[in-house]
Amino acid sequence: MSNINKISLFDNINLYVIKDSKYKTVHYSMFLHRILKREEVTKNSLLSRVLKSGTRSFPSMRDLSIYAESLFGCSFDAGIIKRANIQSIYSSANIISDKFTKEESETKAVRLMLDILFDPFVENDGFSKEIIESQKGNLKDDIDGLINDKRAYANVRCIEEMCKGEPNAIVEIGYSDDLADIDEKNLYEHYKSIIFSNPIDIFVVGDVDVDSLMEFFKDYFSKFKFTITPHDIVCTSKLSDEPKYVEDNLDVNQGKLAIGFRTGVNVESDMYYPLLVGNSIFGSGAHSKLFNNVREKMSLCYYAYSRLDKHNGIMLVGSGIEFENFEKTKNAVMDELSKVQKGDFSDEELKVSKEYIINSYKSYEDSPGLLVDYYLGKTFTPGLPSLDDACDIVSKVTKDDVIKSFENISLDTVYFLNGREEK
């Protein structure tokens, strides 16, 4: 698989290059990392949208879009992501390689990505009031619209209840109630307070000249004065106390069951990859026990899956069910979990589950975005292996390894999105 080259541009500003001639495009992405805080999560979410709405050179979304289209259909984006106790604001650009267009568009695309974050459109010592009001409305619609995706809403509510008092409980997109107090002036002041004081990671995937790229970034950043203090990345691995049962009642036709488990294992643990294989056996994919037994054989649900939060030591099970099947489905999920904990799975199940993970990792090569996502995780946890090494580790996971990784998994929270109670 492709190798990644790390280059330190300045203190706490790093460039990561995955150079490979097989790519016809060049993918650029930049992440500014901020400690996740409830009091500013909505500001950061709104800020990412405002930054994407205009730069000093291209002061509107229309101007930006027209310019990007002129660069052979260059695509760009900005947004926020959450990992562990960090909320990152990112900007990105994707463009056809100059080797195929015979133009010099790559430099223009990467500058566009940089300017979105570092050279936004400003007027009267603040952001544009018109853009602020427009993006506040859009963000409010998206936050309020979370409830329309009942599967995602149930997962969010389960994590909120499960992780009260932890950063993981904070919803990364923000909260509607915060928006009224945000305006073009105080959001700009917030922007100025964070833009030069937080760690920055830049990723480039494509057939590029590494030395020229490094010099370009050094020249661009040299005009700014950074005072960056590195953040402490906190990966949790706590275990459960007494299980909690939470129910919401909404006007829905199908119940949503979300079950949160504490694994006691995070990505920094030697047991992480056995846990990943065990989760694959348990509920990740069409080969899993949840899919084949709870969904197919028992016909208790419309879907059933489990996924890991590798930074927070959490395994979340999601399922869509008839209201009357709540208890049966919950018990069936617990039974399948118990089977994995006791080693009640075949060598074939183990083999297929490992192949599923390895093939998934190998598919990252086809997606620069997935490659960046994986290696961004490595900046948070330096001990994370390369994709090649991860495949090798997974291939060597044994049945005993899986059993050991599952032995401390404990039930934390059962959340049920039920239909409205009859009046």
VEXDREN-2710 file (C-alpha; in Angstrom, 1 decimal):
% VEXDREN-2710
k/r/px/py/pz
1/MET/0.0/0.0/0.0
2/SER/1.0/3.7/-0.3
3/ASN/3.5/5.1/2.2
4/ILE/3.0/8.3/4.0
5/ASN/5.7/10.9/4.4
6/LYS/5.5/13.3/7.4
7/ILE/7.2/16.7/7.1
8/SER/7.3/19.2/10.0
9/LEU/6.7/22.7/8.4
10/PHE/6.7/24.6/11.7
11/ASP/6.1/23.7/15.4
12/ASN/2.8/21.9/15.5
13/ILE/2.1/22.4/11.8
14/ASN/2.7/19.1/9.9
15/LEU/2.4/18.1/6.3
16/TYR/1.6/14.4/5.4
17/VAL/2.1/13.3/1.8
18/ILE/0.9/10.1/0.3
19/LYS/2.7/10.1/-3.1
20/ASP/1.4/7.7/-5.7
21/SER/1.4/7.9/-9.5
22/LYS/-1.7/5.8/-9.8
23/TYR/-4.0/8.7/-8.7
24/LYS/-5.3/10.9/-11.5
25/THR/-6.3/13.6/-9.0
26/VAL/-4.6/15.4/-6.1
27/HIS/-6.5/15.6/-2.9
28/TYR/-5.7/18.3/-0.3
29/SER/-7.1/18.6/3.2
30/MET/-6.2/20.7/6.2
31/PHE/-7.4/20.2/9.8
32/LEU/-7.2/22.8/12.6
33/HIS/-7.6/20.9/15.9
34/ARG/-9.5/22.4/18.8
35/ILE/-10.3/20.9/22.2
36/LEU/-14.0/19.9/22.1
37/LYS/-16.0/22.3/24.4
38/ARG/-19.7/22.5/24.9
39/GLU/-19.6/26.3/25.0
40/GLU/-18.0/26.7/21.6
41/VAL/-19.0/23.6/19.6
42/THR/-21.8/25.5/17.8
43/LYS/-19.5/28.5/17.0
44/ASN/-17.0/26.1/15.4
45/SER/-19.7/24.4/13.4
46/LEU/-21.1/27.7/12.2
47/LEU/-17.6/29.0/11.5
48/SER/-16.8/26.2/9.1
49/ARG/-19.9/27.1/7.1
50/VAL/-19.1/30.8/7.0
51/LEU/-15.5/30.1/5.9
52/LYS/-16.8/28.0/3.0
53/SER/-19.1/30.9/1.9
54/GLY/-16.4/33.3/0.7
55/THR/-12.7/34.4/0.8
56/ARG/-11.2/37.8/0.3
57/SER/-10.5/37.0/-3.3
58/PHE/-13.9/35.3/-3.9
59/PRO/-16.3/36.9/-1.5
60/SER/-19.4/34.8/-2.1
61/MET/-20.2/31.1/-2.6
62/ARG/-21.1/31.8/-6.2
63/ASP/-17.7/33.4/-6.8
64/LEU/-15.9/30.5/-5.2
65/SER/-17.9/27.9/-7.2
66/ILE/-17.3/29.7/-10.5
67/TYR/-13.6/29.9/-9.8
68/ALA/-13.4/26.2/-8.7
69/GLU/-15.3/25.2/-11.8
70/SER/-12.7/27.0/-14.0
71/LEU/-10.0/24.8/-12.4
72/PHE/-11.2/21.7/-14.4
73/GLY/-14.1/21.2/-12.0
74/CYS/-12.1/21.4/-8.8
75/SER/-14.2/20.5/-5.8
76/PHE/-13.8/22.1/-2.3
77/ASP/-15.4/21.8/1.1
78/ALA/-15.1/22.9/4.7
79/GLY/-16.7/21.4/7.8
80/ILE/-16.1/19.9/11.2
81/ILE/-15.3/16.4/12.6
82/LYS/-15.1/15.0/16.1
83/ARG/-12.5/12.5/17.3
84/ALA/-11.9/11.7/21.0
85/ASN/-11.9/15.0/22.8
86/ILE/-11.1/17.1/19.7
87/GLN/-13.3/19.0/17.3
88/SER/-11.4/19.8/14.0
89/ILE/-12.3/22.4/11.5
90/TYR/-11.2/21.3/8.1
91/SER/-11.0/22.6/4.5
92/SER/-10.3/20.5/1.4
93/ALA/-9.8/20.6/-2.3
94/ASN/-9.7/17.9/-5.0
95/ILE/-8.4/18.6/-8.5
96/ILE/-7.3/16.7/-11.6
97/SER/-3.5/16.4/-11.7
98/ASP/-1.6/18.9/-13.8
99/LYS/0.1/16.0/-15.5
100/PHE/-3.1/15.4/-17.4
101/THR/-4.3/19.0/-17.9
102/LYS/-0.9/20.5/-18.7
103/GLU/-2.0/23.5/-16.7
104/GLU/-0.9/24.9/-13.4
105/SER/-4.1/24.4/-11.5
106/GLU/-2.9/22.3/-8.5
107/THR/-1.2/25.4/-6.9
108/LYS/-4.4/27.4/-7.4
109/ALA/-6.5/24.6/-5.8
110/VAL/-4.3/24.2/-2.7
111/ARG/-4.2/28.0/-2.3
112/LEU/-8.0/28.0/-2.4
113/MET/-8.1/25.4/0.4
114/LEU/-5.7/27.5/2.4
115/ASP/-7.5/30.8/1.8
116/ILE/-10.8/29.3/2.9
117/LEU/-9.3/28.9/6.4
118/PHE/-6.8/31.7/6.5
119/ASP/-8.1/34.5/4.3
120/PRO/-11.9/34.7/4.7
121/PHE/-14.1/37.4/3.4
122/VAL/-14.3/40.1/6.1
123/GLU/-16.1/43.5/6.1
124/ASN/-16.4/46.2/8.8
125/ASP/-14.2/44.2/11.2
126/GLY/-16.4/41.2/11.1
127/PHE/-17.8/38.5/8.9
128/SER/-20.5/39.4/6.4
129/LYS/-23.8/39.8/8.3
130/GLU/-25.7/38.5/5.3
131/ILE/-23.6/35.3/5.2
132/ILE/-23.9/34.9/9.0
133/GLU/-27.7/35.1/9.0
134/SER/-27.9/32.7/6.0
135/GLN/-25.6/30.1/7.5
136/LYS/-27.2/30.4/10.9
137/GLY/-30.5/29.5/9.3
138/ASN/-29.0/26.6/7.4
139/LEU/-27.3/25.2/10.5
140/LYS/-30.4/25.5/12.5
141/ASP/-32.3/23.5/9.8
142/ASP/-29.6/20.8/9.9
143/ILE/-29.5/20.6/13.7
144/ASP/-33.3/20.5/14.0
145/GLY/-33.4/18.1/11.0
146/LEU/-31.4/15.5/12.9
147/ILE/-34.6/14.2/14.3
148/ASN/-35.9/13.3/10.8
149/ASP/-33.3/10.6/10.5
150/LYS/-34.6/8.4/13.2
151/ARG/-31.7/5.9/13.0
152/ALA/-29.1/8.6/13.4
153/TYR/-31.2/10.4/16.0
154/ALA/-31.5/7.2/18.2
155/ASN/-27.7/6.8/18.1
156/VAL/-27.1/10.4/19.0
157/ARG/-29.5/10.2/21.9
158/CYS/-28.0/6.9/23.2
159/ILE/-24.5/8.5/23.2
160/GLU/-25.8/11.6/24.9
161/GLU/-27.3/9.6/27.7
162/MET/-24.4/7.2/27.9
163/CYS/-21.6/9.7/28.0
164/LYS/-23.1/12.5/30.1
165/GLY/-20.2/14.6/31.4
166/GLU/-17.8/13.3/28.8
167/PRO/-16.7/15.2/25.6
168/ASN/-18.2/12.4/23.5
169/ALA/-21.7/13.4/24.6
170/ILE/-21.3/16.8/22.8
171/VAL/-23.0/16.8/19.4
172/GLU/-20.4/18.0/16.9
173/ILE/-22.8/19.8/14.7
174/GLY/-23.9/22.1/17.6
175/TYR/-27.1/23.2/19.3
176/SER/-29.9/25.4/18.0
177/ASP/-30.2/27.3/21.3
178/ASP/-26.7/28.7/20.9
179/LEU/-27.3/30.4/17.6
180/ALA/-29.2/33.4/18.8
181/ASP/-26.2/34.8/20.7
182/ILE/-23.8/34.4/17.7
183/ASP/-23.3/37.4/15.3
184/GLU/-20.9/38.5/12.7
185/LYS/-18.7/40.4/15.2
186/ASN/-18.3/37.8/18.0
187/LEU/-17.9/34.9/15.6
188/TYR/-15.0/36.8/13.9
189/GLU/-13.4/37.5/17.3
190/HIS/-13.7/33.8/18.0
191/TYR/-12.1/33.0/14.7
192/LYS/-9.2/35.3/15.4
193/SER/-8.7/33.8/18.8
194/ILE/-8.3/30.2/17.5
195/ILE/-6.9/30.4/13.9
196/PHE/-3.2/30.9/14.9
197/SER/-3.2/29.0/18.3
198/ASN/-4.1/25.4/17.4
199/PRO/-2.3/22.5/15.9
200/ILE/-2.7/22.1/12.1
201/ASP/-2.3/18.9/10.0
202/ILE/-2.2/19.0/6.2
203/PHE/-2.7/15.9/4.0
204/VAL/-1.9/15.6/0.3
205/VAL/-2.7/12.4/-1.7
206/GLY/-1.5/12.2/-5.3
207/ASP/1.4/12.2/-7.7
208/VAL/3.0/15.4/-6.5
209/ASP/6.5/16.9/-6.1
210/VAL/7.1/16.7/-2.4
211/ASP/9.9/19.2/-2.2
212/SER/8.0/21.9/-4.2
213/LEU/4.9/21.3/-2.1
214/MET/6.9/21.6/1.2
215/GLU/8.4/24.9/0.0
216/PHE/5.0/26.2/-1.1
217/PHE/3.5/25.6/2.4
218/LYS/6.4/27.0/4.2
219/ASP/6.2/30.2/2.2
220/TYR/2.5/30.5/2.7
221/PHE/2.6/30.0/6.5
222/SER/5.7/32.2/7.0
223/LYS/3.6/35.3/6.7
224/PHE/1.6/34.4/9.9
225/LYS/2.6/34.4/13.5
226/PHE/1.6/31.2/15.2
227/THR/1.5/30.6/19.0
228/ILE/0.4/27.0/19.0
229/THR/0.2/24.9/22.2
230/PRO/-0.3/21.2/21.5
231/HIS/-3.4/19.5/22.8
232/ASP/-3.6/16.4/25.1
233/ILE/-5.6/13.8/23.1
234/VAL/-7.7/11.8/25.6
235/CYS/-8.8/8.3/24.5
236/THR/-11.1/6.8/27.1
237/SER/-11.5/3.1/28.1
238/LYS/-13.8/3.3/31.1
239/LEU/-16.1/0.5/32.1
240/SER/-19.9/0.7/32.8
241/ASP/-21.6/1.2/36.1
242/GLU/-25.2/0.1/36.4
243/PRO/-27.0/-0.1/33.0
244/LYS/-29.3/2.8/32.1
245/TYR/-32.6/2.5/30.3
246/VAL/-33.9/5.5/28.4
247/GLU/-37.0/5.8/26.3
248/ASP/-38.3/8.6/24.1
249/ASN/-41.7/8.7/22.5
250/LEU/-42.2/10.2/19.1
251/ASP/-44.7/9.8/16.3
252/VAL/-42.8/7.0/14.5
253/ASN/-43.9/3.9/12.6
254/GLN/-40.8/1.8/13.5
255/GLY/-39.0/1.6/16.8
256/LYS/-35.3/2.3/17.0
257/LEU/-33.2/0.4/19.5
258/ALA/-29.7/1.6/20.3
259/ILE/-27.6/-0.2/22.9
260/GLY/-24.3/1.2/24.1
261/PHE/-21.6/-1.0/25.5
262/ARG/-18.3/0.0/27.2
263/THR/-15.5/-2.2/25.8
264/GLY/-12.6/-1.1/28.1
265/VAL/-10.5/-1.1/25.0
266/ASN/-9.5/1.9/22.9
267/VAL/-7.3/2.3/19.8
268/GLU/-4.1/2.6/21.9
269/SER/-4.7/-0.9/23.4
270/ASP/-3.0/-4.1/22.3
271/MET/-6.5/-5.6/22.3
272/TYR/-7.9/-3.1/19.8
273/TYR/-7.5/-5.3/16.7
274/PRO/-8.8/-8.4/18.3
275/LEU/-11.8/-6.3/19.4
276/LEU/-12.2/-5.1/15.8
277/VAL/-12.3/-8.7/14.6
278/GLY/-14.7/-9.6/17.4
279/ASN/-17.0/-6.8/16.4
280/SER/-16.9/-8.0/12.8
281/ILE/-18.1/-11.4/14.0
282/PHE/-20.7/-9.9/16.3
283/GLY/-22.4/-7.2/14.2
284/SER/-20.3/-5.6/11.4
285/GLY/-21.4/-6.8/8.0
286/ALA/-23.7/-9.3/6.3
287/HIS/-21.5/-12.2/7.7
288/SER/-22.1/-11.2/11.3
289/LYS/-24.2/-12.8/14.0
290/LEU/-26.6/-9.9/14.4
291/PHE/-27.3/-9.9/10.7
292/ASN/-27.7/-13.6/10.2
293/ASN/-29.3/-14.6/13.5
294/VAL/-31.2/-11.6/14.9
295/ARG/-32.3/-10.2/11.6
296/GLU/-32.5/-13.1/9.2
297/LYS/-33.3/-16.3/11.3
298/MET/-35.3/-14.7/14.1
299/SER/-36.8/-11.9/11.9
300/LEU/-36.8/-9.6/14.9
301/CYS/-35.6/-6.4/13.2
302/TYR/-35.3/-4.6/9.9
303/TYR/-31.6/-4.0/10.4
304/ALA/-29.0/-4.7/13.0
305/TYR/-25.4/-3.7/13.2
306/SER/-22.7/-2.9/15.7
307/ARG/-19.9/-0.3/15.3
308/LEU/-16.9/0.7/17.4
309/ASP/-15.8/4.1/18.6
310/LYS/-12.1/3.4/18.8
311/HIS/-11.2/6.5/20.6
312/ASN/-13.8/6.3/23.4
313/GLY/-13.9/2.5/24.0
314/ILE/-17.6/2.2/23.0
315/MET/-19.5/-0.4/21.0
316/LEU/-22.9/0.8/19.7
317/VAL/-25.6/-1.6/18.5
318/GLY/-28.4/-0.1/16.3
319/SER/-31.6/-1.8/15.2
320/GLY/-35.0/-1.0/13.7
321/ILE/-37.8/-3.0/15.2
322/GLU/-41.5/-3.4/15.7
323/PHE/-42.5/-1.8/19.1
324/GLU/-43.6/-5.0/20.6
325/ASN/-40.2/-6.7/19.8
326/PHE/-38.2/-4.4/22.1
327/GLU/-37.5/-7.0/24.8
328/LYS/-37.0/-9.9/22.5
329/THR/-34.5/-8.0/20.3
330/LYS/-32.6/-6.7/23.3
331/ASN/-32.3/-10.2/24.7
332/ALA/-31.3/-11.6/21.4
333/VAL/-28.5/-9.0/21.0
334/MET/-27.2/-9.8/24.5
335/ASP/-27.3/-13.5/23.6
336/GLU/-25.2/-13.0/20.5
337/LEU/-22.7/-10.9/22.4
338/SER/-22.4/-13.7/25.0
339/LYS/-21.6/-16.2/22.2
340/VAL/-18.6/-14.1/21.1
341/GLN/-17.5/-13.7/24.7
342/LYS/-17.6/-17.4/25.2
343/GLY/-15.9/-18.3/21.9
344/ASP/-19.1/-19.7/20.4
345/PHE/-18.1/-18.9/16.8
346/SER/-16.5/-21.1/14.1
347/ASP/-13.1/-20.9/12.5
348/GLU/-14.9/-19.9/9.3
349/GLU/-16.6/-17.0/11.0
350/LEU/-13.2/-15.8/12.3
351/LYS/-11.6/-16.2/8.8
352/VAL/-14.4/-14.3/7.0
353/SER/-14.4/-11.5/9.6
354/LYS/-10.7/-11.0/9.3
355/GLU/-10.9/-11.0/5.5
356/TYR/-13.8/-8.4/5.7
357/ILE/-11.6/-6.0/7.7
358/ILE/-8.5/-6.5/5.6
359/ASN/-10.4/-6.0/2.3
360/SER/-11.9/-2.9/3.8
361/TYR/-8.5/-1.5/4.6
362/LYS/-7.2/-2.4/1.2
363/SER/-10.2/-0.5/-0.4
364/TYR/-8.9/2.7/1.3
365/GLU/-6.3/2.9/-1.5
366/ASP/-9.2/3.6/-3.9
367/SER/-10.4/6.6/-1.9
368/PRO/-8.0/9.5/-0.9
369/GLY/-10.6/10.7/1.6
370/LEU/-10.6/7.3/3.4
371/LEU/-6.8/7.3/3.4
372/VAL/-6.7/10.7/4.9
373/ASP/-9.3/9.7/7.5
374/TYR/-7.2/6.7/8.6
375/TYR/-3.9/8.6/8.8
376/LEU/-5.5/11.5/10.5
377/GLY/-6.2/9.0/13.3
378/LYS/-2.5/8.3/13.4
379/THR/-1.8/11.9/14.2
380/PHE/-4.1/11.5/17.2
381/THR/-2.6/8.2/18.3
382/PRO/1.0/7.9/16.9
383/GLY/1.1/4.2/17.8
384/LEU/-1.5/3.4/15.2
385/PRO/0.1/1.1/12.6
386/SER/0.3/1.8/8.9
387/LEU/-2.5/0.1/6.8
388/ASP/-0.1/-2.6/5.7
389/ASP/0.8/-3.4/9.3
390/ALA/-2.8/-3.2/10.4
391/CYS/-3.7/-5.8/7.8
392/ASP/-0.9/-8.0/9.1
393/ILE/-2.0/-7.6/12.7
394/VAL/-5.6/-8.5/11.8
395/SER/-4.5/-11.6/9.9
396/LYS/-2.8/-12.9/13.0
397/VAL/-5.7/-12.4/15.4
398/THR/-6.7/-15.7/17.1
399/LYS/-9.9/-17.0/18.6
400/ASP/-8.4/-16.6/22.1
401/ASP/-7.4/-13.0/21.3
402/VAL/-11.0/-12.2/20.4
403/ILE/-12.4/-13.8/23.5
404/LYS/-9.9/-11.9/25.7
405/SER/-10.8/-8.6/23.9
406/PHE/-14.5/-9.1/24.6
407/GLU/-14.2/-10.3/28.2
408/ASN/-14.7/-6.8/29.8
409/ILE/-17.5/-5.6/27.5
410/SER/-20.4/-4.4/29.6
411/LEU/-23.8/-3.0/29.0
412/ASP/-24.0/0.7/29.7
413/THR/-27.2/2.2/28.1
414/VAL/-30.3/0.9/26.4
415/TYR/-32.1/3.5/24.4
416/PHE/-35.5/3.0/22.8
417/LEU/-37.2/5.4/20.4
418/ASN/-40.8/4.3/20.8
419/GLY/-44.1/5.4/19.2
420/ARG/-46.2/8.0/21.0
421/GLU/-48.2/6.6/23.9
422/GLU/-51.9/6.4/23.2
423/LYS/-53.9/9.2/24.8
END
